[in-house]
Amino acid sequence: MEVIVKYNGDIFSVADRINAFAERLSENYAIITLPESSLEELYSFTEIEDIEIPKRLYINSIRQLSSSCIPSVQSNTGYGLSGNGVIVSVIDSGIDFTHPDFRNDDGTTRIISIWDQTIDGSPPQGFNEGTEYSAQLINYALQQDDPFSVVPSRDYIGHGTAVAGIAAGNGNASFGENIGAAPQSELIIVKVGRRGSDIFAQSTDIMRALRYTIDKARETGKPTAINLSFGMNNGSHDGTSLFEEYIASAANEWKVVIVTPTGNEGAAGHHYEGRLTQGNTANISFFTASGIEGFYISLWKDFADVFSVELIYPDGSSSGIVRAEDSSKTLSLRDTFTEIIYGQPTRYSADQEVFINVRSKSGYLNAGSWTLKIRPSSIANGKIQLWLPTTEEVGTRTYFSEPTINNTMTIPSTAEKVIRVSGYNDSIGSIAAFSGIGSSDGCRSPDISAPAVNIIAPGVGGGYDTFTGTSFAAPFVTGAAALIMEWAIVQGNSPFLYGERIRAFLRSGAERRTGTEYPQPTFGYGKLCLEKTLNQIVLYTG
């Protein structure tokens, strides 16, 4: 198994002592791969400050450039920017490296490297999984009748290819008509995931990918805008997990911007928020669709509140009452396994998670109505928040009967120091119904919104397809950030314009409606408008 650790001292010495493998991500974060029997011993080392089990993230499943005020910035009569000297890094499902939009006019690749984590072979230095393909090898492959016989990395679902094209496609396949935001930028590609799967990745895979892309960009001496179009609901959504903390720390390294979508959970019905009162049982109903093998409920509460939980199955059977003092309970009922775990507060959060995991023993769960009964015994705060898995995991027919639309941004858009992008329909100007929504109190909301409906982007095989989802809003912002860094860093106008500074200027330069209060939990600070943003940057740096 592998775990995320926050550490001090010599992490490699710790790994050696328990016959484990350490991958150092930074001076405080690492991934440890170890025998499951050694996990308890790992907790005993003074060098280990915290441990987190990795979780699964799923892919959040022009031309709209004009809606984001990008063509005027690309134009020679404007700023004449194209992404030259900047790297766009795409952490996703891979890329069709043979697509003309990712090749120069002479046919050579624009890709610096591809790290395919799903193919065993020759991983990058410091990592123990996957295979790294250099630009030299990719160029050699492109000269062959069958390029994939040399570089077998493929994007089987097309998600990463589309994202890369929106951010940085050069439009070669359409004779320059369908270009991306930063068409002359170079690319670093990481295909993340587990061997044998192309739809999800663990949080540890994302962390490795961030470490790789930042180190690779640093080696070239070029700034990078990183696009991370993944999301999950398994967590507190407050930025306090080790996974989110590491992303925030990575955003402080090198000349980097990290962009992530808010997810497609706005109308999914996968979030419930309520308040418990002493002596009153809360009955929270939800439905599961047919054709799913399992689901989880991630319930978060104030640690000072004490209550028991009971899960009622569609056939009327019960898990029995599980109390906090039980710590955890595993049940085998008919065709299902159910695990209920009371977590503990961490050094970063005073909240507590009650995690409920239900899995079919074989095949699919029976569809139907479930009820979670919560019986308070001591209430100090009373606020509870529950999340079901994302649409990508359980579809649209698994939902709470009385859902809450706020706090539906997926993790890791809840991390600090990332640019959070929601999605809107640019044909009518309204927020997309599926777009993840921020908190009602304004504590955590999108930074900016970009087009997310019927986006034309490169498809696997050489042509173009239409894509919808906040995954395809984020790369508009990623490409825009690359153009900003070209003007600021590459051209020497403002050498330290990256990270939070770009986030601040994107917010400030967003297009907003007069008389409307911002930031909003839907649009954030408004719609992406790169021309206005750059005009403000020039004003402040001029």
N, C-alpha and C positions, 0 to 999 in steps of 0.2 A: 504494500500500500504506500501512498505518499501523503505527506502532510505539509502544510504551510507553517513555518516557525518564525517567530520574532526572537532574535538572539543577541548575545553579546560575546565577544571573545572569538575563539577559534572553532568555527562550526565544523570544519573538516576533521578536527581531532575528535569531536563528539561523534560524528558519523563513523569514524574508524572504530571507535570503541564498541559500537553495537552492530558492526557489520552492515552499515548502511551507506547510501550514496547521497552526497550533499551537492546541491546546485545553488551557488551563492548568487542571489539577485542584487543585493546591495550590502552595505555594512551592517544592516539590521534585519534583513529579510532573506530567507532561503527556503528551498523545497527539499525535504528529506524523503528519500525512498527507502523503505525499511521493511523487514518482516513484521507482520502484524503482531507477532508475539513480543516484539521489542518496543512497542509503543509505550507501554507502562514505564519501562526503564528510561525512555527518552524524557519523560516528565521529571525525572530525578536529577537531571543535570542542571547545575547552577547557571550554565550558559543559556539555557532555554527560558525565555521570558513569557512566551505564550505559544499555543499550538492551535491550529484550526484545520478541521477536516475539509478538503476541497468539495465544492459543489458544482453541479452541472449548469452551464449556460447554453441557451439555444439561440440560433440565428433568428433575429426579428424579421419574421417574414411579413437639342433640348430645347420646343425646348424651353425648359423651365429656367434656364440661366438668366433670361431677361427679367424674370420675376424677382431675382435676387440681385439685380443691378450689377451683374458680372460682365456682360459683353462690353459695356462702356469702359470698364477697367482694363479689359484685354485689348481694346482698340488702340491703334497707333495714334489716334487723335485724343485718346485719354491718357492712361498711364502706361500703356503698352506692355502689360505684364502677362506672363505666360507660365510662370512657375520655374523658369530657368534657374538652376543653381540650388533648388530646393527639392527635398525628397518627400514624396507622399508614401507613407507606410500603411499598408492595408492588412489588418489582422482579421481573417475571415475564412471562407470556405475554399480558398485558393484562387487561381486565375487561369484563364485560357491564354497562356503565354504566346500562342500562335496568332491570336487576334491582331489584325493590322493596327488597331488603335493603340497597342502597346509596343509598336515597333517604329523605328525611325524611318525616314524616307528611303534610306539605303537598305532597309530590310532587317537591320540589326535590332536587338532588343533594347528597350528603355528600362528594363528591369535590372537592378544591381544584383539581386539575389532572391531566390525562393527557398524558404525553409518549410518543407512539408513534414509536419510532425507525425503524419500517419504512415509514412513509408520508412521501414527499417533500412539502415545503411550507414551513412557517414554524417552524423549530426554535427552542428557547429561546435566549436571548442567551448568546453564548460558545460555542455548538455549531453544527455545520454540517450536521447530518442530522436527519431526522424532522420531526414537527409537534407543537406544543404546543396543547392544547385547555384553555381556562380553564373555571372553574365557570360563568361567565356564558354561555359558548357551549354548554356541556353542558345547562344549564337551558333554553336556547332550543331545543336539539335535542329535549329531552324533551317539549316542547309540540307537536311536529310529528307528523304521521301516520307518517312514516318518520324516526325520530331519526338513523339512520345516514347519511341523505343530507346531514346537517349535520355530524355528527361520525362519520366513517367508520371509526374505530378499533374493531376487534372482537377478541374472544378466541376464536380459531377452535378451540382445543383444550380450553378450559375450566379449565386448570390455575390460572391467575392468579385467575380468578373464585372458585374453590373456596378457594384460599389466603386471599384477602381476606375471604371470608365466615367462615372459621373464626376469623380474627383479629378481625374487626370487623363482621360482618353483624348487622343489627338484627332479623332475623326477621320483617320485614313480610310476606314472601310466605307465612309459615306462621302469621300472627296471633300472633307473639311466641313461638312454641314453639321454633324452631330459631335461637336467637340465638348470636352469636359471643362471644368473650371481652370485647371492648371495643366494645359496640354503639352508643355515642354518639360515638366518635372520628371525626375527619375522616380523609380518605384522600388520599394522593398516589400516583399510579399511573405506573409506567414500563413500557411494553411494549418489551422489549429484543429485539434481533435484527437480522439482515441483511435487506435488502429481498428479498422473495420467499420467506423461510423463517420458519416458526413453531415450530421444534423446537429450535433452538440459537441461542446468541449467542456472540460473541467476548468474551474477557476485557476488551477495551477498551470494549465496550458496557456491561458491568457497572460499570466504573470511571466512565464518564460518568454512568450512572444514580445512583450513589452521590453524586457531586458535585452533581448536580441536586437530589436529594431533600434533602440536607443544607442546601444553599443556600436551597431553597424553605421548609424548616421554619424556618430562621434568620430569613428575611424575615417570617414570621408571628409570630415570637417564641415559638413553641410547641415543646415537646420532641417527638421522633419515635422510634418503634420501627420499625426497618427489617427487613423479611423478604426473605431472599435464598435462594430454593429452587432453586438451580442446582448442578451438580457436574460434575467431570471427573477423569480419572486421569492426565492428561498433565502430569507434574511430579514433583518430589521428595517431595511430601507433608510437607515440614518447615517450611513457612512462609517460605522464603527467596527466592521469586520476587518480582519487582517487583510483580506483580499482588497477591500476598498481603501484601507490605509496604505497598502503598498502602491496602488494606482496613484493615489494623491502624492506619495513620496516620489514616484517615477516622474510625475509631471514637473517636479522641481529640478530634474536633471537635464543637462545639456540644453540645447536650443530647441525646445519641444512644445508642441501643443497636442493635447489628447482630446478627441471629439467622440462623443457617444450619443446615440439616439435615446429618447425617453421611453421607447418601446411601444408596443401595440395593444396595451391593456386598458385604455381609457374606457371602452364600452364593453369590455369582456365580462364584467361581473365577478372578477376574481379577488376583489378586496372588500373587506367588511370592517367597519369601525363602529364601536359602541362604547357604552359606559355601564359598568356593573354597579348595583346598589346592594347594600347589606340585606341579606335575607331573601332576595329575589333571584330565582333561577332564570338564567338567560337561555333561551332555546334558539339556536342559530341554525337555520335550514339551508341546505345546498343540494344541488343536483349533480349527478355524474352522467356523462354520455356513455353510449355503447362504444365498444371498440377501444377502450383504454385498459392498460394492464395495471394501472395503479395511480395514486395521487398522494399529495401531502397537504397538510395544513400547517402553516407557520404562524403560530399565535404569539403575539408579543404583549407583555404587560409590565406594569411596575412591580419590581421584586417585593415591595412591601405588601402588595395584595396577595391574599391566599385564597385559593379556590380549588375545587375538584372538577374533573371533566368526565363525561360519559359520552360515548359515541353510539348512536342508534343507527343500525344498518337498514337498508331498504326493506329487508324482510321482517323488520321489527325486533331482531335480536340485538343484544347490548354487549358492549365491551366490558361492562361493569364499571363501577366508579373508581377512578384512578386519582389518588391524592398526591400532593406535592411530596409528602414523606415517602411515598412509594418510589420516588426518583425516576424509575422507568418500569414499563410493563410491556411484555410481548405476548400477544394472544394469537391463537390459531383457531379460527372459527369457520367451520364449513370450508368454503372455497377461498378464504382470505387469511393473510397474515397482517396483523395490526401491531404497530409499535408506537407507544406513547412515552415521550421522554420529557421530563422537567429539567431544563438546563439551569445554568447558574449565571449570575451577572459576571461580566468580565472586568478587567482593569480599565476598559474603555467605555463601559456602559453599565448603568445601574438597572437596566431592564432585564427581563427574563423571558426566554423563549419556551413555550410548550410546543413540542414538535410531534405531529401525528402523521404517521406514514402507513398507508394502506396499500397492500399489493395482492394481486391474484396469485393463488398457488399454481395455477396453470391457465393459460389463455387470457381471456378478458374478464374484467369485473362486470357484474350485472349492473345495468343502468338503473337509476332510480333516485329517490329522495332520501337524504340522510339528515340527521339532526345531531348537532353537538350541544349537549347540555352542560352549562357551567353553573356550579353551585358555590356561591361565595361564602366563605366562613369569616374572613376578616378583610375589610376593604378600606384602604387609605386614599387611593387615587381613583381606581375604577376603570380607567380608560384601557380598552383592548383594541388591538388591530390584528386582523387575520388575512392571510393571503393564500389563495390556491395557486397551483402551477400556472405558467403562462399559456397563452393560446397555442403556441407552438408545441407544447407538451400534451395538453388535454383538449384542445379544440375550443369551440365557442358554445358548446352545449353542456359544458361543466361550469357551474356558476352558483353564487350565493343568491338566495331568493330575494334578499334585500341588500344589494351591494352598495358600496360607497365609491364614487368616481374619483374622489381626491386621493392623493398618495398612490397613484397607479403607475408612477415612473418605475421602470425596472432597474435592477442592479446590473451594471455598475454606474448608471447615470446618477445614482445617489451619492457617488464618491465626491469628495472635495476636489477642486482644482481641475475638473474636466469641464469641457464645454458641452452643455446638455442641449440637445436639439429636438424640438417637437416637430410635428408635421402638419402642414395645411394643404388644402386643395386650392391650387393657384388659379383654377378656372372659375371659382366662385368666391375665393378669398376667405373662406371659413376654415376653422380648425378641422382636421380630419377626425371623424368620430372615434377612430381607434387610437389616436395619439395619446400617449401616457400623460397624465395630468399631475401637477405638483400638489403640494400641501395647501390647504385652505388658509393657513396662517402665514404663508409666504416664506417659511423657513427653508424650504427646499422646492424649487420650481425650475422649469426650463430657463435657459439663458436666452434662447433665440429660436425662431421657427423658420423652416424652409420647406419647399415643395415636397410632397410625399405621395401624390396620387398620379397614377399613369405616367410615370417617369420613363422616358426613352433612354435606354442605356445599352452598351454592348452585351450581346448574348454569346453563350458558348457556341462555337462553330463559325464565327466570323461576321454575323449580322447584328441586328439590334432587336431588342424585345421591349415590352412595357412592364414596369415594375411598380408596386405599390407597397408602402410601409414606411415607418420612420427610419428604418435602415437606410433608405434611399434619400432621406432628407439630410442625414448627417454628412455624407460626402460632399454636398454643396458647401457646407461650412468648412470641411476639411480642405477642399480645394481653395476656398476663399482665404483661409488662414495661410496656405502656401503662397498665394499671391502677395499677401501682406508681408510675409517674411522675405519674399524676393525683393520687394521695394525697400524694406527696412534694413535687412541684414546683408543680403547679397549685393545690393546697390549702395550700401553704406550710409543710408539716410538716418537710420536709428538702430545701431548694432545690438541693442538689448531689448528689442521689441519681440517678445515671445511669451509663452506661458500665460499667466494671469493678466498681463498687459493686453494681449490680443483679446482675451475674453472680455475685458472691460471695454475696449473700443468697439467690439462687435455689439455689445449691449447698448452702448451709447449711440452708435450709428444706425441702430435698427429702425425700421419704418414703423411708426406708431400712428394710431388714429387720434385725432384731436378730440379731447373730451373724455377719453377712455383712460381708466386708471391702470398703471403698470407698476411693477411686473405682475403679470397674470399667471395663474396656474396652468393656462393652456398655451398662450403665445409667448410667455416669458416677457422679455423686454420689447418684443415686436418681431417683425419679419426681417430676415437677413437682407441688408442693402449694402453691398460691398462698396459701391461708389461713395455713398454718404460716409461710410466708416473710414475709408481712405482719406477723404477730404478732411475729416476731423483729425486724423493722425497727422496729416501734413500741417494743419493749423497748430497742433500742440507741439510738433517737433520743429516747425519751420523757424 
